[in-house]
Amino acid sequence: MFGCIFIHRFLASLVLCAAYSALGLRAAEPTKPNVVLILIDDFGYEGVTADGGESYKTPVMDKLAATGVRFEQCHVQPLCTPTRVALMTGIINKRNYINFGNLDKSQKTFGNLMKANGYATCITGKWQLGRSFDLPAHFGFDEYCLWQLTRRPGRYRNPGLEINGKVHDYKNNEYGPDIVTDYALDFMTRNKDKPFFLYYPIMLTHDPYDATPDSPDYLTSTKHPKPPNLGHFPDMVAYTDKLIGKLMAKLEELHLRDNTLVLVLGDNGTGKGTPSKFKGRQVHGGKATPTVWGTHVPLIGNWPGHFASGKVNSDLIDATDILPTICAATATPVPSSLNIDG
C-alpha cells in the first residue's frame, strides 16, 4: 500500500514539474519561516486583558492570543538580565549566569544559531548585556538599534541610542521606542525576500512611568514617577501594544504574516508595587521578588496555519524553552555540545 502511495505521489510530482516547465516557471522551494520575538521590559501576567487583566488596554495582544496560543503558566526570573541570559541561550542561570548586566562571551545565543542557518538577524530595543559595540555581532546579530549598549542615557523622550556602531543622541522630542520600532520595520522590509529573525526586547514598560507620544502631556511633562506611583504606566502599556500592532501591520503589508512565527512575553514581573486589577482583585507588581507576581509573565504564540487558534495552554514554561522552540520551528540545528536545558 505504501508503495502505491509513493508511486502516485511521484507521478503527481512529475506532472507538476512538467506543468511548471511548460509555463516557463520553476517549482517554488520551501520557504523558511521568519521569527519575531518580542520581550517586554517589566511586564507581568496581570498586564494583558486576555490573561485576566482589567486595568490596561491591550487589543493587539488580545487578538494575537485569540487567534493563537495563550500560555497561562510562563514563569521567568524576577529580574531582567537573568531572564535574558536564559532566553537567549536556552540554558538555566545556574550554568551560565556571571553577573547582572552581562552575558558571558563564551555563550552561543539564538542569534548565533539562526545566523548560522542562513537567517538575517537583528536586535532592536534594550541591550544591558555588556558594554561594547562588538557584542551584538559576537552574539549573532547582523545589525542593531539599541539602548544601553555602551552607556545608559534616557530611553524615552530624547533618548540616547547606539545604531550599528555609532552613537545617536536625540534632542527634538523623539521617542526611543518609536525609533527602535521604526528600525525593526525597516529591517523586515529590507529582508522581506529572505528569512529573518528579529529579536525585539522592547524598552517599555520599565519605569520611570513617563508620558508617551499618545499622552496629552508628552511635550510638557517633567515628572518621572516610579512604582508604586502609577504615573503614565497605563499609557505605556497601551503604547507597547500599539508598537506590537505596527510590527503585525508591517508583516501583513509585506505579505509575510502567514510565514512568520510571533512570540510575545515579559522579562519579569511588573515594577514592584505597581497596582493593577486582575480578575476582580488588586495585585501589585512583584519585580525583584521571588513571588508569583515577580516571575509570572504573559506568553503568547501566534503563527497562522501552524498554531491552533484560541488555544489556552497551562503547561509550565520558562525562558529556556524559547530557544529550542524557535530552532525547531525553523529547522535550525542546536549543537548537542551546548547541552541546553529548554
Stockholm file with secondary structure:
# STOCKHOLM 1.0

chainA/1-342         MFGCIFIHRFLASLVLCAAYSALGLRAAEPTKPNVVLILIDDFGYEGVTADGGESYKTPVMDKLAATGVRFEQCHVQPLCTPTRVALMTGIINKRNYINFGNLDKSQKTFGNLMKANGYATCITGKWQLGRSFDLPAHFGFDEYCLWQLTRRPGRYRNPGLEINGKVHDYKNNEYGPDIVTDYALDFMTRNKDKPFFLYYPIMLTHDPYDATPDSPDYLTSTKHPKPPNLGHFPDMVAYTDKLIGKLMAKLEELHLRDNTLVLVLGDNGTGKGTPSKFKGRQVHGGKATPTVWGTHVPLIGNWPGHFASGKVNSDLIDATDILPTICAATATPVPSSLNIDG
#=GR chainA/1-342 SS CHHHHHHHHHHHHHHHHHHHHHTTCCCCCCCCCEEEEEEETTCCGGGCGGGTBCSSCCHHHHHHHHTSEEEEEEECCSSHHHHHHHHHHSSCHHHHCCSTTCCCTTCCCHHHHHHHTTCEEEEEEECCSCSCTTHHHHTTCSEEEEESSSCCCCSSBSCEEEETTEEEECCSSCBHHHHHHHHHHHHHHHTTTSCEEEEEEECTTCSSCCCCTTSTTTTTCCCCCCTTSCTTHHHHHHHHHHHHHHHHHHHHHTTCGGGEEEEEEESSCSSTTCEEEETTEEEECCTTSSSHHHHEEEEEEECTTTSCSSEEEEEEECGGGHHHHHHHHTTCCCCGGGCCCC
#=GC SS_cons         CHHHHHHHHHHHHHHHHHHHHHTTCCCCCCCCCEEEEEEETTCCGGGCGGGTBCSSCCHHHHHHHHTSEEEEEEECCSSHHHHHHHHHHSSCHHHHCCSTTCCCTTCCCHHHHHHHTTCEEEEEEECCSCSCTTHHHHTTCSEEEEESSSCCCCSSBSCEEEETTEEEECCSSCBHHHHHHHHHHHHHHHTTTSCEEEEEEECTTCSSCCCCTTSTTTTTCCCCCCTTSCTTHHHHHHHHHHHHHHHHHHHHHTTCGGGEEEEEEESSCSSTTCEEEETTEEEECCTTSSSHHHHEEEEEEECTTTSCSSEEEEEEECGGGHHHHHHHHTTCCCCGGGCCCC
//
